[in-house]
Each structure stands twice: as C-alpha cells, then as structure tokens.
Amino acid sequence: PADSLKYRAAEYLIRYMPYHTSYPAKPYYAYCDALDSLFSSATEGDELLEKTNAIAAGFGRQLKLSYDIRVIGADYLIWNIDYSFGLWRTLNYLRHLRFEEFCEYVLPYKCAEKQPLDTWKRDWRDYGRGELDHIGQIRDYKYNARRAAEAVNFQFQDSVKMRRVKDAKLIEVLRLNTLAKQPYGDCRDRSRFGLLNCRSKGIPVAFDFTPNWPDRSGGHYWNIVLATKRRNVDYEPFRSYPGSYHYTDNGLAKVFRETYAPHPLLLEALEREGSLPASLSYLFMQDVTGEYGRTVDISVPLFRERLRTKYAYLAVFDNSKWVPVDIGRIRRNRASFASVGRDILYLVVGFRDGETVPMSEPFIVDSRGDVSYPRADTTRLGSIRLDRKFPAFTHIYSIRKYLQRGRIQAADNPDFRGAKTVAEFPEWNLLAGETAPSDTLPYRYWRLMSSSEKSTDFAELYFYEKGTGQRITGTLLSSGAAVRNPNYDTPGHISDNDPITYFAVQDSTRWVGFDFGKPVSLETIAYIRRGDGNTICPGDEYELHYWQDGGWKLHDRKKAERIYVDFDSVPLGGLYYVKGISRGEQNRTFLYENGEVVWY
C-alpha cells in the first residue's frame, strides 16, 4: 500500500497470469541435469542425438504444464516484484525505461513461456557476466543498455556451439547453463539463450520474431535491446552482436515481440472461435513491425461469399502455401490490417477447421504503400522465359570472388598441347549463362579452365552441337590434380546433373574436360555457377501455375532443354508460381513485366 507502483505492478502480473503456463521445477531441472551430463560426456554424432531424444522422451510424461494462476505463491510473487524494482532503481542501464516498459521487460517472473517458477533472476545473475561489471567505468557505457547486452553476449561468442539438426526432438531448454552446453539449435534457441542471459542481469532485451519471411519459407527469431541512445538494436546471439548487420536488407511482412501481456485481438479470436492458425498460435506478443521499416495501414475488399467470422488473417506465401502472419477485423466486407510491411505479396485468408481459406484476391503492397491486384488476362496471351525457379539471395553474392570468369579451350589431343581458347565467360555473371564459341571448327577435346590463378567454381557445364542444337556428352577428362576437398575438388561434379555440387578450376593445373570421341563443332556452351541449386537445369521438369478464381491453376508442365525454360500461350498480367518437379523445395511466386521476372 505504501508503494503505488508496486501495487500497479502486482495488478499487471495478476491480470494476465491466468493465460500463462509453466513446467514444474523439480522434474524440469532433473531433465536439464540429464542433458547436462550427456552434453558433458564424450558422446557425439548420431549416438549423442539418439540419447538426447531418448532423454526428452523419457521426461515428456513428467513435464505436465500447469496454469500459473493455480500454482504461483504470494511469497514468490512479492519476492519477484521487490527484486525487479530493486534492479530498476539501481541499474544504470535501466534508468531510461518508463514504468510501462519496466512492466514488460524487467518485472515479469518469466521471460519465456513454460519457464519454471523459481528465482532464476537471482540464480543466474552472476553467470556469464563477461565485462558487464567493467564497462561502467566509461561514461559512454555506464548508462548504455546496448553495451551491456554486448558485454554478456561476447562472453559466450566462441563457447556456445549450436547447429541445426532436423531430427532433434528436445523439449525446449529454458535453463541458461544447459542451453550453453546444448549442441543443437537454431535461431530460436540462440535467441532464447540471449534473452535468458540478459534478463537475468536486468538488461532490457526482448525476443522478436517474424512468423514467416515474405519471400521464402520459414520464420526467424532474434533479440532486440531497448537501447538507451538512438534506436533499439536487433541482433542474433552468436551470429551477430548488438549493433552489427542483422538481415537489414530483408523484407518483413510482420514482426512481433514476445511479451507478458497477450495480443488482445488474438486472445479475443481464440476465446470466440476456439482456435487460431498455427503460425499465430502464440498469444503473448505485440506488433512491432513499425520499428523495422516502412509500413502502411490497409483495408482489403473480401469475396462476397466469405466465412461467417469477424476475423481475417493476412498471409504470405512460403514456397508452397499461404501462411497467416497477422490478424485483422472484418467490417462491411473489408479486412483491415495495421502496420503492414511494403513491397510484399499478400493474401487475406480465413481460418476454418484447421485450414486457411482465401477471402480475397492476392495483392501487392508496393514500396510506396500502394495496393495492386495482379490478374491473369485469358484474352491476352504471351510467353514467359524462366532461368531460375527461385530468386538469388545474398549468400550467392557473398562468394562472388569464386564466381568470376572462366574459359573454354579446344584441342585435337588429350594433353591440350597448342589448345585454342574459344570462349571466355564474363566476370559479372554470378549465376548461369551460355555463350557461342568464337571458333566453330570441329575439335575432339574440350576443357574448362580458370581465367586466372584464382579458383573459379562451376556446378554444371553443357555443350550443344552445331547444326542439330542437341546437347552432347563426352568422356570426362581432368588434370589429375590432388584433391583438396571432395566437396569441390571432384571433377565429376561438373557433369553429375546436380547444381548443388561443384568443381573448382584454378590456373592451368586444375581443369576439367571432355573427350567427345570425334571432332565436334559447337553452337553453344552453357554453364551453371556454384550456387543454391535453383537455376533451371536441362533435363528437369517444371510447372507454371497462375492464380485464378481463388486458387492456383496449372498452365503447363515442361522439361527444360537449356538453362532456361519457355512457357507459351500464358495469360498475361497475372500472378505466377513456378514449381520444380525434379528437385528442390524452393519454388516461388512472381510477376512477369516487360520480359523480366519480378519475384515476390
């Protein structure tokens, strides 16, 4: 009663407590102890993964969730409030937080859902502090929340090693020292570690995520620190530090921040309709998309025959299906959504019986915030040429020094004495291409070499005969240079019909060639650089779909003969979807404007 702020803090925690759940502490920490023992042993590889999964399966029956409101004690709640206020009033890097921010980023007795109810804030306070206790001597750092997060993040930069493994079946690990040992994990695990580590020191760090990227499959998780100066700073522990590059060039349809308070509209929809889409099933979050880029509020007309519901969901395409990333209200047959990311393709969907149902036409919110609806015109037909089935992203550009130039030589002898250079590949093309040889005389032996002393990587090489235009193959030849790494030093990769594998040619000592058995004249030489495997591959089959009448309509299925594939008599002006049948899961939507593919 003597402290009105503490009373308001108690009200805040109790108001939303009925929605939160926790694992029982004793069996949960026994589970963590078992993992600690295993991760500290000499066990590794498949055996380690098998034993990890066995421990999780064994404890699964003991770890039953309870609603916090039914198990939390008054003494624990009072301790947490008093301890949290002590942090707020004494830590220099918390002095910029308003009371409302304190309630969300310092006060809660948990910072991860299902976290056991214990004194983790005090217990982990001295674990992994790094240089946190030293930076306060410098004025620029003393009150600096970003520097505080950086100090504890660097402490584990080299020691925590988490690798992504598809078959890991862990129950989520929410104990800091166990997470530090955990060998498996993805961006969610790394960011969970960053959150637990910083919050236990009172550092105002949050857990942000996007339910799904707008131009590929899957979502992403990261941390953000409520900075003392300038803007809030996002980062991913062990991948980037607070203030460094972190996906700054990637579009974001929606971004949410995990919070103690539930999302009001999601909670309302759940209580009224009984279920939510899986991608939006986590209640405790708030929309922070506006912190990450330019946004716009939109109102979208819906089909007249729509679901009987008050709620609609904004969805993006994840390479195979539409994934809801936001919730909005329906009024007068229109769905409204706030703070929508720009330059992104969307669809409004309803949710019924566990399935999404289109409620609008697909639309694009462009970089200026304007909305347009691509529609296929069946009275206006044309051709579409594709040289990829998925856009090229930055991981290809990051290895560009290995993707430059290259040359083709031809000779009448297998030793290539007196060989003639008949083609030079351009330096600027990092993906795939084709060129006509400068000499059309017939030669029996042909080889691929680097244009310099540097290594140059190629995934596939194709030869097309003059006159017939047919692709021809020969017997593989190589320089016989020693293998440095079988991933890129195997000559057979150049013609294994796999665009993921590659061979590195270098200077005049490491080359790969072909004996065609007789002199041949070539019309075209095509190549695929080392990349992501999404270049159109000769011999592979592809489907082209376009959107019409509330769904995808198959236009044609074709086998590629070149490093591109042409689809004819296509209704123009529409939204299209290319799907690789022969390989890969990365398929993408696009527009076709002025003879150019525009990916979305």
C-alpha positions in Angstrom: 0.0 0.0 0.0 2.9 2.4 0.6 4.2 2.0 -2.9 1.5 2.6 -5.6 3.8 1.5 -8.4 4.4 -1.9 -6.8 0.7 -2.3 -6.4 0.1 -1.5 -10.1 2.9 -3.9 -11.0 1.2 -6.7 -9.0 -2.1 -5.9 -10.8 -0.3 -6.1 -14.1 1.2 -9.5 -13.4 -2.0 -11.0 -11.9 -4.3 -9.6 -14.7 -2.6 -11.8 -17.3 -1.4 -14.7 -15.1 -4.4 -16.9 -16.0 -3.2 -17.3 -19.5 0.4 -18.4 -18.7 1.6 -21.9 -18.1 4.8 -23.4 -16.5 6.7 -26.6 -16.2 7.0 -28.0 -12.6 10.5 -27.0 -11.5 11.8 -30.3 -9.9 11.2 -32.7 -12.8 12.1 -30.0 -15.3 15.5 -29.3 -13.8 16.1 -33.1 -13.5 15.6 -33.2 -17.3 18.1 -30.4 -17.7 20.6 -32.2 -15.3 20.3 -35.3 -17.5 21.1 -33.2 -20.6 24.0 -31.5 -18.8 25.5 -34.9 -18.0 25.1 -36.1 -21.6 26.4 -32.9 -23.2 29.5 -33.0 -21.0 30.3 -36.6 -21.9 32.4 -37.8 -24.8 29.3 -39.0 -26.7 29.0 -37.4 -30.1 27.5 -37.8 -33.6 24.4 -40.0 -34.1 24.7 -41.6 -30.7 24.6 -38.2 -29.0 21.4 -37.2 -30.9 19.8 -40.6 -30.2 20.5 -40.3 -26.4 19.3 -36.7 -26.4 16.0 -37.7 -28.0 15.7 -40.6 -25.5 16.1 -38.3 -22.5 13.4 -35.9 -23.9 11.0 -38.8 -24.5 11.6 -40.2 -21.0 10.9 -36.9 -19.2 8.0 -36.0 -21.5 5.5 -37.8 -19.3 6.6 -36.0 -16.2 6.6 -32.5 -17.6 2.9 -31.5 -17.4 2.1 -27.8 -17.7 0.1 -26.0 -15.1 -1.6 -22.6 -15.3 0.5 -20.1 -13.3 -2.6 -18.7 -11.5 -3.2 -22.1 -9.9 0.4 -22.8 -8.6 2.1 -19.4 -8.0 2.5 -18.4 -4.4 2.1 -14.9 -2.9 5.6 -15.0 -1.3 7.2 -15.8 -4.7 5.2 -13.1 -6.4 6.1 -10.5 -3.8 9.8 -11.5 -3.9 9.8 -11.1 -7.7 8.2 -7.7 -7.6 10.6 -6.4 -4.9 13.7 -7.9 -6.6 12.7 -6.4 -10.0 12.1 -2.9 -8.6 15.5 -3.2 -6.9 17.0 -3.7 -10.4 15.1 -0.9 -12.0 16.1 1.6 -9.3 19.8 0.7 -9.1 21.0 -0.5 -12.5 22.3 2.4 -14.6 21.3 0.8 -17.9 17.6 0.6 -16.8 17.1 4.3 -15.9 15.7 5.2 -19.3 12.7 2.7 -19.0 9.3 4.1 -18.3 7.0 2.2 -15.9 5.1 0.5 -18.8 8.4 -0.7 -20.3 9.6 -1.9 -16.9 6.5 -4.0 -16.5 7.1 -5.7 -19.8 10.9 -6.1 -19.9 12.1 -6.3 -16.3 9.1 -7.1 -14.0 7.7 -10.5 -15.3 8.6 -13.6 -13.2 9.3 -15.4 -16.5 10.7 -14.3 -19.8 9.9 -17.4 -21.7 6.6 -19.3 -21.7 6.6 -22.6 -19.8 9.6 -21.4 -17.8 9.5 -22.9 -14.2 8.6 -20.6 -11.4 11.8 -20.0 -9.4 14.4 -17.4 -8.6 16.2 -17.5 -11.9 16.8 -13.8 -11.9 18.9 -14.1 -8.8 20.3 -17.5 -9.5 21.8 -16.6 -13.0 22.8 -13.0 -12.1 26.5 -13.9 -11.8 26.6 -16.4 -14.6 28.3 -15.3 -17.8 28.5 -11.6 -16.9 31.6 -11.0 -19.1 32.7 -7.4 -19.0 29.4 -6.1 -17.6 31.0 -5.1 -14.3 33.8 -3.2 -16.0 32.2 -1.1 -18.7 30.5 1.2 -16.2 33.9 2.9 -15.6 33.5 4.5 -19.1 30.9 7.3 -19.3 29.7 6.3 -22.7 29.0 2.8 -21.5 27.8 3.4 -17.9 24.1 4.0 -18.9 24.2 2.1 -22.2 21.9 -0.8 -22.4 23.2 -1.8 -25.8 26.8 -2.0 -24.5 25.5 -4.1 -21.5 23.9 -6.6 -23.9 27.1 -6.7 -25.9 29.2 -7.4 -22.9 27.3 -10.5 -21.8 26.8 -11.7 -25.4 30.5 -11.7 -26.2 31.2 -13.8 -23.1 29.7 -16.9 -25.0 30.6 -15.9 -28.6 33.1 -18.7 -29.0 32.0 -21.3 -26.5 28.3 -21.8 -27.4 28.0 -24.0 -30.5 24.5 -24.8 -31.7 24.0 -26.5 -35.1 20.7 -27.1 -36.8 19.6 -30.8 -36.8 16.3 -31.8 -38.3 15.9 -34.9 -36.1 16.5 -33.3 -32.7 13.4 -33.8 -30.6 14.3 -31.7 -27.5 11.7 -30.4 -25.0 12.6 -26.7 -25.1 15.5 -26.0 -22.8 14.9 -22.9 -20.6 17.8 -23.2 -18.2 20.7 -20.9 -19.1 23.7 -23.2 -18.3 22.1 -26.1 -20.1 21.5 -24.0 -23.2 25.1 -23.0 -23.1 26.1 -26.7 -23.5 23.3 -27.7 -25.9 24.9 -28.7 -29.2 21.7 -28.5 -31.3 19.7 -25.4 -32.0 18.6 -22.7 -34.4 17.9 -19.0 -34.3 15.1 -19.6 -31.8 17.4 -21.4 -29.3 20.2 -18.9 -29.7 17.8 -16.0 -29.1 16.2 -17.8 -26.2 19.7 -18.0 -24.7 20.3 -14.3 -25.3 17.0 -13.4 -23.7 17.5 -15.5 -20.5 21.1 -14.4 -20.2 20.4 -10.7 -20.5 17.1 -10.6 -18.5 18.8 -12.4 -15.6 21.2 -9.4 -15.4 18.3 -6.9 -15.7 19.3 -5.9 -19.2 16.2 -4.8 -21.2 16.4 -7.3 -24.0 13.3 -8.7 -25.8 12.6 -11.7 -28.1 11.4 -10.6 -31.6 10.3 -12.8 -34.5 8.6 -12.9 -37.8 6.1 -15.8 -38.3 7.2 -16.2 -41.9 9.5 -14.4 -44.3 7.5 -12.8 -47.1 9.8 -14.2 -49.9 10.8 -17.7 -48.7 9.7 -20.4 -46.3 10.1 -20.3 -42.5 10.3 -17.6 -39.9 13.1 -16.1 -37.9 13.9 -15.3 -34.3 16.3 -12.8 -32.8 16.9 -10.4 -29.8 16.5 -6.7 -29.5 17.8 -4.4 -26.8 15.8 -1.4 -25.7 18.7 1.0 -26.3 19.4 4.0 -24.1 20.6 6.1 -27.0 19.3 6.1 -30.6 17.1 3.3 -31.9 16.5 -0.1 -30.5 19.1 -2.6 -31.8 18.4 -6.1 -33.1 20.9 -9.0 -33.2 21.1 -12.8 -33.1 23.4 -14.2 -30.4 26.5 -16.0 -31.7 25.7 -14.8 -35.2 25.8 -11.0 -34.8 26.4 -8.6 -31.9 24.2 -5.7 -30.8 24.7 -3.0 -33.4 26.1 -5.2 -36.2 24.5 -6.3 -39.5 21.4 -8.5 -39.0 19.3 -9.1 -42.1 19.0 -5.4 -42.8 18.2 -6.0 -46.5 15.4 -8.5 -46.0 11.8 -7.5 -46.3 9.5 -8.2 -43.3 5.7 -8.5 -43.6 5.1 -8.6 -39.8 7.3 -8.6 -36.7 6.1 -9.4 -33.2 7.8 -9.1 -29.8 7.2 -11.7 -27.2 5.5 -10.1 -24.2 3.9 -11.0 -20.9 0.6 -9.4 -21.9 -1.3 -11.4 -24.6 -2.2 -9.9 -28.0 -5.7 -8.6 -27.4 -7.2 -9.4 -30.8 -5.7 -12.9 -31.0 -7.0 -13.6 -27.4 -10.4 -12.3 -28.5 -10.4 -14.5 -31.6 -9.3 -17.6 -29.6 -12.0 -17.1 -27.0 -14.7 -16.5 -29.6 -13.8 -19.1 -32.2 -11.8 -21.7 -30.3 -8.7 -21.9 -32.4 -6.0 -19.9 -34.3 -3.7 -20.7 -37.2 -0.5 -22.4 -36.0 1.7 -19.5 -37.2 -0.2 -17.2 -34.9 -1.0 -19.5 -32.0 1.5 -17.9 -29.6 -0.7 -15.4 -27.6 1.9 -13.4 -25.8 3.2 -10.8 -28.3 2.7 -7.4 -29.7 3.1 -6.0 -33.2 6.4 -4.0 -33.6 6.6 -4.1 -37.4 6.9 -0.3 -37.5 10.2 -0.4 -35.7 11.8 -2.4 -38.6 10.8 -0.5 -41.7 8.2 1.5 -43.6 4.7 0.2 -43.2 1.2 1.1 -44.2 -2.3 0.5 -42.9 -4.5 -1.3 -45.4 -8.2 -2.2 -45.9 -8.8 -5.1 -48.3 -12.2 -6.0 -50.0 -13.2 -9.6 -49.5 -15.2 -12.1 -51.5 -18.9 -11.8 -51.1 -19.2 -15.4 -50.1 -16.9 -15.3 -47.1 -16.7 -17.2 -43.9 -19.1 -16.2 -41.1 -16.4 -14.7 -38.9 -15.3 -11.3 -37.5 -11.6 -12.0 -38.1 -9.4 -12.3 -41.1 -5.7 -13.2 -41.4 -3.1 -11.6 -43.6 -1.0 -14.3 -45.2 2.3 -14.5 -47.2 3.4 -17.3 -49.5 6.1 -19.7 -48.1 7.1 -21.5 -51.3 4.2 -24.0 -51.2 1.3 -22.5 -49.2 -0.1 -19.3 -47.7 0.9 -18.7 -44.1 -1.0 -16.3 -41.8 1.2 -13.6 -40.3 -1.3 -11.1 -38.8 -4.9 -10.9 -37.7 -7.4 -8.2 -38.5 -11.1 -7.3 -38.1 -13.7 -7.6 -40.7 -16.2 -4.7 -41.1 -18.5 -4.1 -44.1 -16.9 -6.9 -46.1 -13.4 -5.5 -45.7 -10.5 -6.7 -43.7 -8.3 -4.1 -42.0 -4.6 -4.6 -41.0 -2.3 -2.0 -39.4 1.5 -1.5 -40.0 1.9 -3.9 -43.0 5.3 -4.3 -44.5 5.8 -2.9 -48.0 6.9 -4.4 -51.3 5.4 -7.7 -50.4 2.8 -10.1 -51.9 -0.2 -10.9 -49.6 -3.5 -12.8 -49.5 -6.3 -12.4 -46.9 -7.5 -15.8 -45.6 -10.0 -17.1 -43.2 -9.4 -20.0 -40.8 -11.8 -22.9 -40.5 -11.4 -26.5 -39.3 -7.7 -26.1 -39.2 -7.4 -24.9 -42.8 -6.9 -21.5 -44.4 -9.4 -20.4 -47.0 -8.8 -17.5 -49.5 -11.0 -14.5 -48.7 -9.5 -12.0 -51.2 -7.5 -11.9 -54.4 -3.7 -11.8 -53.9 -2.4 -8.3 -53.8 0.9 -6.5 -53.7 1.7 -3.6 -51.3 4.4 -1.8 -53.2 7.3 0.2 -51.9 5.2 3.4 -51.8 2.4 1.7 -49.9 0.0 1.4 -52.9 -2.0 -1.7 -53.3 -2.4 -3.5 -56.6 -4.1 -6.8 -57.7 -2.4 -8.8 -60.4 -5.0 -10.6 -62.5 -4.3 -13.1 -65.4 -6.0 -11.9 -68.6 -7.0 -15.0 -70.6 -7.7 -12.9 -73.7 -4.1 -11.7 -73.8 -1.5 -14.4 -74.2 2.3 -14.4 -74.3 5.4 -16.3 -73.5 7.4 -16.4 -70.2 11.0 -17.4 -70.0 12.5 -18.6 -66.7 16.1 -19.1 -65.9 15.5 -19.8 -62.2 12.7 -21.1 -60.0 13.7 -19.1 -57.0 15.3 -15.6 -56.5 19.1 -15.4 -55.9 19.8 -14.2 -52.4 22.8 -12.6 -50.7 24.5 -15.9 -49.8 25.4 -16.3 -53.5 26.8 -12.8 -53.8 28.9 -13.3 -50.7 31.0 -15.9 -52.6 31.3 -13.8 -55.7 35.1 -13.9 -55.7 34.7 -17.6 -56.6 32.2 -17.0 -59.4 34.1 -14.9 -61.9 35.1 -15.5 -65.5 36.4 -18.9 -66.7 37.4 -20.0 -70.2 36.9 -22.9 -72.6 39.8 -24.4 -74.6 39.6 -26.8 -77.5 42.3 -29.1 -79.0 42.9 -32.1 -81.2 44.9 -34.0 -78.5 44.1 -35.1 -74.9 47.1 -33.2 -73.5 45.7 -30.0 -74.9 49.1 -29.0 -76.5 48.5 -25.9 -78.6 45.0 -25.6 -77.2 42.9 -22.7 -78.5 40.8 -20.5 -76.2 37.4 -20.4 -77.9 35.2 -18.8 -75.2 35.6 -16.5 -72.2 32.8 -16.3 -69.6 32.0 -12.9 -68.3 33.2 -11.6 -64.9 29.8 -10.1 -64.0 27.6 -13.2 -64.3 27.4 -14.9 -60.9 24.6 -17.3 -61.8 24.4 -19.1 -65.1 24.8 -18.3 -68.8 25.7 -19.5 -72.3 28.0 -18.3 -75.0 28.8 -19.2 -78.6 32.4 -20.3 -79.2 34.5 -17.9 -81.3 35.9 -20.9 -83.3 33.3 -23.2 -84.9 35.9 -25.7 -86.3 35.5 -29.2 -85.0 37.7 -30.4 -82.1 37.6 -33.7 -80.2 38.8 -32.4 -76.8 37.3 -29.5 -74.9 38.1 -28.3 -71.4 37.1 -25.7 -68.7 39.8 -23.6 -67.1 40.1 -20.6 -64.8 40.9 -17.3 -66.4 43.5 -16.5 -63.8 45.4 -18.1 -60.9 42.4 -17.8 -58.7 39.8 -20.5 -58.1 36.6 -20.4 -60.1 33.6 -22.6 -59.2 31.2 -24.2 -61.6 28.3 -26.6 -60.9 27.5 -27.8 -64.4 28.8 -27.5 -68.0 26.7 -28.2 -71.1 27.7 -28.5 -74.8 25.3 -28.1 -77.7 26.2 -29.3 -81.2 26.3 -27.0 -84.1 23.7 -27.7 -86.7 21.4 -30.0 -84.6 21.4 -27.9 -81.4 21.3 -31.1 -79.4 23.1 -31.4 -76.1 26.1 -33.8 -76.3 28.2 -35.5 -73.7 31.6 -37.0 -73.7 34.1 -38.9 -71.5 35.3 -37.0 -68.5 38.9 -35.7 -68.5 40.8 -33.9 -65.7 44.2 -32.6 -64.9 44.7 -35.2 -62.1 45.5 -32.5 -59.6 45.4 -33.6 -55.9 42.0 -33.4 -54.2 42.0 -30.7 -51.5 38.4 -31.0 -50.5 36.0 -33.6 -52.0 33.1 -31.1 -51.8 34.6 -29.0 -54.6 37.5 -30.9 -56.0 35.7 -33.8 -57.6 35.9 -33.4 -61.4 32.7 -35.5 -61.9 30.7 -32.7 -60.2 30.9 -30.7 -63.5 28.5 -33.2 -65.2 26.6 -35.0 -62.5 23.3 -33.2 -63.2 23.3 -31.8 -59.7 23.5 -28.0 -59.5 24.4 -28.1 -55.8 27.7 -29.9 -56.2 30.6 -28.0 -58.0 34.1 -28.2 -59.2 36.8 -25.5 -58.6 39.0 -24.9 -61.6 42.2 -23.0 -60.9 45.1 -21.6 -63.0 46.4 -24.2 -65.5 46.8 -27.0 -63.0 43.3 -27.8 -62.1 40.9 -28.2 -65.0 38.2 -30.5 -66.3 37.4 -31.5 -69.8 35.6 -33.9 -72.2 36.6 -36.3 -75.0 33.7 -36.4 -77.4 35.2 -39.4 -79.3 35.3 -37.5 -82.5 35.8 -33.9 -83.6 32.7 -31.8 -82.9 31.6 -28.3 -83.7 29.7 -26.5 -81.0 26.9 -24.0 -81.3 26.6 -23.1 -77.7 28.3 -23.7 -74.4 26.3 -23.3 -71.2 27.3 -23.2 -67.6 25.8 -23.0 -64.1 27.9 -21.4 -61.4 28.2 -22.7 -57.9 25.0 -21.6 -56.2 21.8 -22.6 -54.5 20.6 -25.2 -57.0 17.7 -23.1 -58.2 18.9 -22.4 -61.7 16.8 -24.1 -64.4 18.6 -27.4 -65.2 18.4 -29.1 -68.6 16.5 -32.4 -68.2 14.5 -31.2 -65.2 10.7 -30.7 -65.3 8.9 -27.6 -64.2 5.3 -26.5 -63.8 3.9 -23.0 -64.3 0.8 -22.0 -62.4 -1.2 -18.8 -62.4 -3.8 -17.5 -59.9 -7.4 -17.6 -61.0 -10.7 -17.9 -59.2 -9.4 -18.3 -55.7 -6.6 -20.7 -56.4 -3.6 -21.8 -58.5 -4.3 -23.1 -61.9 -1.8 -25.3 -63.7 -0.8 -23.8 -67.1 1.8 -26.3 -68.3 4.5 -28.8 -67.3 7.7 -28.9 -69.4 11.1 -30.4 -69.4 13.9 -27.9 -69.8 16.3 -28.4 -72.7 18.5 -25.4 -71.9 19.4 -23.4 -68.8 16.1 -21.7 -69.2 12.5 -22.9 -70.0 9.9 -21.2 -72.1 6.2 -21.4 -71.4 3.9 -20.3 -74.3 0.3 -19.0 -74.5 0.4 -17.8 -70.9 -2.4 -15.4 -69.8 -0.5 -12.2 -69.2 -0.7 -9.7 -66.3 -1.2 -12.4 -63.6 0.5 -13.7 -60.5 2.5 -16.8 -61.3 4.1 -19.7 -59.4 6.9 -21.8 -60.8 7.4 -25.3 -59.2 10.4 -27.6 -59.8 9.2 -31.2 -60.1 12.5 -32.9 -60.4 14.3 -31.5 -57.4 14.2 -29.0 -54.5 11.6 -27.4 -52.3 12.3 -23.8 -53.1 9.6 -22.6 -55.5 8.4 -19.0 -55.9 5.7 -16.6 -56.9 6.4 -13.8 -59.4 5.1 -11.3 -61.9 6.3 -11.0 -65.4 6.8 -7.4 -66.6 8.4 -6.3 -69.8 10.1 -9.7 -70.4 11.5 -9.8 -66.8 10.7 -11.9 -63.8 9.8 -9.9 -60.7 10.0 -12.2 -57.7 7.6 -11.9 -54.7 
